Amino acid sequence: MKRPGLSFSHFGLYVRDLPRMEDFYARQLEFTVTDRGRLDTPGGTVELVFLSRDPDEHHQIVLATGRPADGGFNPINQISLKADSLTTLRRMRSRLAAAGATEVLPVTHGNAVSVYLRDPEGNRLELYVDLPWYVTQPLRVPVDLDLDDQALMAHLEDHARTLPGFRPRAQWRAEMAQRMGLA
């Protein structure tokens, strides 16, 4: 069930060092380069690299040259990628830490388990797995991802049950569908 009309597809990111960023997203996050090329724009020629992890999407990320070296404040709060399991989340955390990713921080938001880190140009990434319940947001508490799945899930649920708004994700989803006029 989705709201009709629009759905999220992809985003573009201006970068300083296109080869380095392409390598990070392709090698470390396992995106596939689907296309690349140059495009003449009113602001000058831009080099583009299109990347995807989904064969139904030509690109989910497009990297474009042109990010100023002295850009100051980075307006990107975070780029979030949903993992399919705790195993994948742990594997990616280990892989990215070994590759030199900075600010690698596993946390729980009560309704998800996340690993935050920085890409080579300092953009914050979030890799996450949804949990089967909801709690009121915002919330961020460090978590030990080295616990086995059973111990981790028991710890996360025990903690979540003490938080405002705790309820099954299915109940929260039904409430959101109602608010969005989809129920």
NORTAWO-V391047 format. One record per residue. RES is the residue in one letter. OMEGA is omega in degrees with one decimal (NA if undefined). NEAR is the number of other ideal C-beta (glycine too) atoms within 12 Angstrom. D_CENTER is the distance of its C-alpha to the mean C-alpha in Angstrom with 2 decimals. Layout:
# NORTAWO-V391047
res-><RES RES>
omega-><OMEGA OMEGA>
near-><NEAR NEAR>
d_center-><D_CENTER D_CENTER>
This chain:
# NORTAWO-V391047
res-><M K R P G L S F S H F G L Y V R D L P R M E D F Y A R Q L E F T V T D R G R L D T P G G T V E L V F L S R D P D E H H Q I V L A T G R P A D G G F N P I N Q I S L K A D S L T T L R R M R S R L A A A G A T E V L P V T H G N A V S V Y L R D P E G N R L E L Y V D L P W Y V T Q P L R V P V D L D L D D Q A L M A H L E D H A R T L P G F R P R A Q W R A E M A Q R M G L A>
omega-><178.1 173.6 -178.0 173.9 -177.3 169.8 -178.8 -178.0 -174.4 174.8 177.5 -175.1 173.1 -177.2 175.8 -174.1 -174.6 179.9 -179.4 -179.7 176.4 179.5 -179.4 -176.5 -179.9 -174.1 -174.3 -178.1 171.3 169.6 176.6 174.7 -178.1 179.1 173.9 176.7 179.4 178.6 175.3 -179.6 176.8 179.6 -178.4 -179.0 179.6 171.4 -176.1 170.9 -179.8 -176.9 177.7 171.4 -173.9 -178.3 175.5 -179.9 178.2 174.8 173.1 175.6 169.7 177.3 -177.6 175.8 175.1 177.4 -178.3 178.7 -177.2 -175.4 -178.9 -176.9 176.7 -177.1 179.7 176.5 177.8 172.0 -173.1 178.2 -178.0 176.6 -177.9 -178.7 173.1 178.3 178.2 -179.9 178.6 -180.0 -179.1 177.4 -179.6 -178.9 -176.7 177.1 178.9 179.9 176.3 176.4 -178.5 177.6 179.1 -173.6 173.4 -178.9 166.5 172.3 -177.5 179.3 179.7 170.4 -174.6 167.2 176.8 177.7 178.0 172.6 -174.7 179.0 173.6 176.0 -179.3 175.7 172.1 170.3 -172.8 172.5 175.1 174.6 -174.1 177.6 -179.5 167.6 -179.7 -179.1 5.1 178.3 174.7 -178.7 177.0 -178.3 179.7 180.0 178.4 173.7 175.6 -174.2 -176.3 -179.9 179.6 -178.9 177.8 178.5 -178.4 179.8 177.5 179.2 -177.2 -179.2 178.8 -172.2 177.6 173.9 -177.5 173.9 179.1 179.2 -179.7 177.9 178.2 -179.9 178.4 177.0 179.6 177.3 177.7 179.9 -178.9 179.0 -177.1 -176.3 NA>
near-><14 13 14 9 8 7 11 11 15 22 21 23 35 28 35 24 21 30 19 22 35 33 21 34 36 24 19 30 34 23 30 23 27 26 19 22 18 16 20 11 14 7 12 12 14 23 27 29 34 28 37 24 24 18 10 12 20 18 28 30 37 34 42 30 31 24 27 14 12 7 16 9 9 20 13 22 13 24 31 24 32 23 30 16 17 32 17 23 35 27 22 34 34 21 23 34 23 13 21 16 27 18 20 29 27 35 30 37 32 34 34 34 43 37 40 35 37 26 38 29 28 26 33 25 37 34 40 33 35 25 33 22 29 28 29 17 16 15 25 21 23 18 33 19 34 14 18 14 18 11 16 25 23 15 24 37 24 16 26 32 19 16 24 15 22 24 23 19 22 15 16 24 22 17 17 19 16 13 12 15 12 15 12>
d_center-><21.82 20.13 21.56 23.56 23.50 19.99 16.61 13.39 13.62 12.17 12.03 14.12 13.90 17.23 17.68 20.68 20.83 19.90 20.97 19.07 15.72 16.52 17.40 14.23 11.92 14.74 16.08 13.46 10.43 13.19 12.85 16.42 18.24 19.82 21.90 22.82 25.54 27.07 27.46 30.14 29.09 31.21 29.55 30.33 29.05 25.32 23.99 21.05 18.94 17.22 14.63 13.55 12.82 14.87 18.60 18.91 16.72 18.43 15.33 11.73 11.61 14.93 15.84 19.03 21.55 22.90 20.86 23.73 24.29 25.39 22.84 22.87 20.27 16.73 15.84 12.05 10.93 7.21 4.62 1.54 2.67 5.79 8.44 11.99 13.73 14.35 16.04 13.11 11.09 14.32 14.98 11.86 12.57 16.15 15.65 13.61 16.05 18.92 17.86 18.13 14.67 15.50 14.73 13.28 13.39 13.04 13.47 14.13 13.77 16.60 14.91 11.92 11.60 8.81 8.99 8.56 9.98 11.20 11.47 15.18 15.67 14.23 11.06 8.83 5.47 4.04 4.59 6.67 9.86 11.79 15.30 18.44 19.34 18.54 19.48 19.90 17.19 16.48 16.68 15.39 17.56 17.39 17.60 19.32 17.30 20.57 22.21 22.85 21.12 24.14 24.57 20.94 20.82 24.26 23.31 20.22 22.39 25.31 23.32 21.72 25.25 26.43 24.01 24.80 23.90 23.44 23.87 22.75 19.57 21.98 24.09 21.33 20.22 23.91 24.27 21.44 23.03 26.28 25.00 23.60 26.95 25.82 27.85>
